[in-house]
Amino acid sequence: TNDTIPFSYVEATGRGPSKWGQQLDPKWKACGDGKLQSPIDLLDQNVKVLYGQEDQLRRDYKPANATIISRGRDIMVAWKGDAGKISINGTDYNLQHSHWHVPAEHTFNFKKYDLELHIVHVNSLGETAVVGVLYKYGKPDPFLSK
């Protein structure tokens, strides 16, 4: 049930983003002090779109065994072994897991989406790269259809 989830993305629950750094868990104090932690509203004036830069992000995923886990706040697919990678500006990041947030965690120009997928990758230095995909109700997504 929602009672077992320590936080929410919905303010009306009393466990929304404005409460994360205050009263939900003392370890989350940084959530109240930071400037660009989740959830983030990505505003047009703060986003730079790079046209013609397709080679900066390359995807190279492959089939691998996985486990599906419900973590209460989201559903996660954790891959076992080598499930492929992405390459960002020549640096490889290995696919670790994906998880979905309902509703979406982030917004664009204050617009909330129905679902958000985070595809989590880690490089050899332990640095993380997350690719986010936003969903709205409509045609089936090719990734989810597989």
C-alpha positions as CSV (number, residue, x, y, z in Angstrom):
1,T,0.0,0.0,0.0
2,N,1.0,3.6,-0.2
3,D,1.5,3.7,3.6
4,T,4.7,1.7,3.2
5,I,6.3,4.1,0.8
6,P,8.4,6.7,2.7
7,F,8.0,9.5,0.1
8,S,5.7,10.6,-2.7
9,Y,5.9,12.8,-5.8
10,V,2.4,14.0,-5.0
11,E,2.3,17.0,-2.6
12,A,-1.2,16.2,-1.4
13,T,0.0,13.0,0.3
14,G,1.9,15.0,2.9
15,R,5.1,13.1,1.8
16,G,5.7,15.2,-1.4
17,P,8.9,16.8,-2.6
18,S,8.5,19.9,-0.4
19,K,8.7,17.6,2.7
20,W,11.6,15.4,1.6
21,G,14.3,17.5,3.3
22,Q,12.3,18.4,6.4
23,Q,10.5,15.7,8.2
24,L,10.5,12.4,6.3
25,D,14.0,11.2,7.1
26,P,16.9,13.1,8.7
27,K,19.3,11.5,6.1
28,W,17.4,13.3,3.3
29,K,18.3,16.8,4.6
30,A,20.1,17.6,1.3
31,C,16.7,17.3,-0.5
32,G,15.8,20.6,1.2
33,D,19.1,22.3,0.7
34,G,19.9,21.4,-2.9
35,K,19.1,23.4,-6.1
36,L,18.7,20.7,-8.8
37,Q,17.7,17.4,-7.2
38,S,14.6,15.4,-8.1
39,P,12.0,16.3,-9.0
40,I,13.3,18.9,-11.5
41,D,11.1,21.1,-13.7
42,L,13.1,21.3,-17.0
43,L,12.3,24.7,-18.4
44,D,12.9,25.7,-22.0
45,Q,15.2,28.5,-21.0
46,N,17.4,26.1,-19.1
47,V,17.6,23.3,-21.7
48,K,20.1,23.3,-24.6
49,V,19.1,21.0,-27.5
50,L,22.1,19.9,-29.6
51,Y,21.1,19.3,-33.1
52,G,23.5,17.3,-35.3
53,Q,25.2,15.8,-32.2
54,E,23.7,12.3,-32.5
55,D,27.1,10.7,-32.1
56,Q,27.4,12.0,-28.5
57,L,25.0,9.4,-27.2
58,R,25.2,5.9,-28.6
59,R,23.1,3.0,-27.4
60,D,24.3,-0.6,-27.7
61,Y,21.9,-2.8,-25.7
62,K,21.7,-6.6,-25.9
63,P,19.5,-9.4,-24.4
64,A,20.4,-10.5,-20.9
65,N,18.7,-12.2,-18.0
66,A,16.9,-9.9,-15.6
67,T,14.9,-9.8,-12.4
68,I,11.7,-7.7,-12.0
69,I,11.4,-6.1,-8.5
70,S,8.7,-4.0,-7.0
71,R,10.4,-1.5,-4.6
72,G,7.1,0.0,-3.4
73,R,7.8,3.4,-5.0
74,D,8.6,1.9,-8.5
75,I,9.0,-1.2,-10.6
76,M,12.6,-2.1,-11.4
77,V,14.2,-4.4,-14.0
78,A,17.8,-5.4,-12.9
79,W,19.9,-7.0,-15.5
80,K,22.3,-9.8,-14.7
81,G,25.7,-9.9,-16.5
82,D,26.3,-7.8,-19.7
83,A,23.1,-6.2,-21.0
84,G,25.0,-3.7,-23.1
85,K,25.9,-0.1,-22.7
86,I,25.6,3.5,-23.8
87,S,28.5,5.7,-24.9
88,I,28.5,9.4,-24.1
89,N,31.2,11.4,-25.8
90,G,33.3,8.3,-26.0
91,T,32.9,7.1,-22.4
92,D,31.1,3.8,-22.0
93,Y,28.4,3.3,-19.3
94,N,27.2,-0.3,-18.6
95,L,23.4,-0.9,-18.3
96,Q,22.5,-1.7,-14.7
97,H,18.8,-1.4,-14.3
98,S,15.6,0.5,-15.4
99,H,12.8,1.7,-13.3
100,W,9.5,3.4,-13.9
101,H,7.8,6.2,-11.9
102,V,4.1,6.7,-11.9
103,P,3.4,9.6,-12.3
104,A,6.6,10.9,-13.9
105,E,9.2,12.3,-11.5
106,H,10.2,15.3,-13.6
107,T,8.2,17.9,-15.4
108,F,8.8,20.0,-18.6
109,N,7.6,23.6,-18.3
110,F,5.4,22.5,-15.4
111,K,3.8,19.8,-17.5
112,K,3.5,16.4,-15.7
113,Y,3.6,13.2,-17.7
114,D,1.9,9.9,-16.9
115,L,5.0,7.7,-16.6
116,E,8.8,8.1,-16.6
117,L,11.4,5.5,-17.3
118,H,14.9,5.8,-15.9
119,I,17.6,3.7,-17.6
120,V,20.6,3.6,-15.2
121,H,24.1,3.0,-16.3
122,V,27.5,3.1,-14.6
123,N,31.0,3.6,-16.0
124,S,34.3,2.0,-14.9
125,L,34.9,4.9,-12.4
126,G,31.6,4.3,-10.7
127,E,30.0,7.4,-12.3
128,T,26.3,7.2,-13.1
129,A,24.5,8.2,-16.3
130,V,20.7,8.0,-16.4
131,V,18.6,8.3,-19.5
132,G,15.0,9.4,-18.9
133,V,12.0,8.7,-21.1
134,L,8.6,10.4,-20.5
135,Y,5.3,8.7,-21.5
136,K,1.8,9.9,-22.1
137,Y,-1.1,7.7,-22.9
138,G,-1.2,6.7,-26.6
139,K,0.5,4.3,-29.0
140,P,2.5,1.4,-27.5
141,D,6.1,2.0,-26.7
142,P,8.5,-0.2,-28.8
143,F,10.8,-0.8,-25.8
144,L,7.9,-1.9,-23.5
145,S,6.3,-4.0,-26.3
146,K,9.3,-6.3,-26.5
